[in-house]
């Protein structure tokens, strides 16, 4: 009899504990907003998602979710949606939209090469300096460096009896540092320079010499496709410079997207280091992106990768037959900053609720980020099933997209 009474006491305590947890989550599930819209009910998949996080020892307050319908902005899932999280590389979407809005989808970057001296074709030498005037091309590649070297040799330049002078910020082969990139170009061009590389700002640069050739980049649209699919930090950092750096991107979010100034912080245009944005504001950014794309008669795959199909960071996610092609998104990962971050934001297509905009932010709390990615995928799959199942927007025929942007040479007259 004593054993039965003890069991009843333990069961009662367990139920009371569960009730207290559920009550706390009901009061606080929506972060700082605390008030849910009339008629809103947490989807079963969200409750299961939170349960799995807690069972794994995570603090559910360190995880944020916001999902709403594209057509009428109706909330579908909310968890700490007004709390600030580190979006990691999801910030690249902000940099992308700011650049597209300012420069235009067909904008092309130019990198000019000038000879400050005379060319002796008989001995293959430029008696003077080779000047590289950077147009801030985020996509300047090893192939571009090789093509420049070959073209210059065709003009009779094998050796430079002077220096390579780099004007402005320059990146080559997805290297962030200007000095590293200049060294990569120098080696890959297979030109011989007598003197060390020198650097000038545009304020210091005095126009001189004659133009030899220009490398013109692919379109900005193709560049951001590749940038976001592969999450290339150096490309995003260079692109942000055209917006006035991280502060310029943040200003765009506040003034053009309408994010509250106190709720967003951008320190790097790539999403590296410490940045802040709420899940709800991330969806606001996504909605602005969808509107921009619609105005230009484009679809989401124009700027984000299709999960399970396209090359890049989403190639191995949502690969199952019925889910592949139903999620178009941007990933975000930090392994040490803010104890680690896993982020995913984009659009998913469902049978009953139509397209859903979503943002999922998970703080790793010092644990493996990969586990959180799996949890995100499971949550979104179950949510799609609750919404009638996925409806892939893109077929597998698109596999292989997102090759490196293709530049071309323009020879001077």
Order of alpha helices (4+ residues) and beta strands (2+ residues): alpha-alpha-beta-beta-beta-alpha-beta-beta-alpha-beta-beta-alpha-beta-beta-beta-alpha-alpha-alpha-beta-alpha-beta-beta-beta-beta-alpha-beta
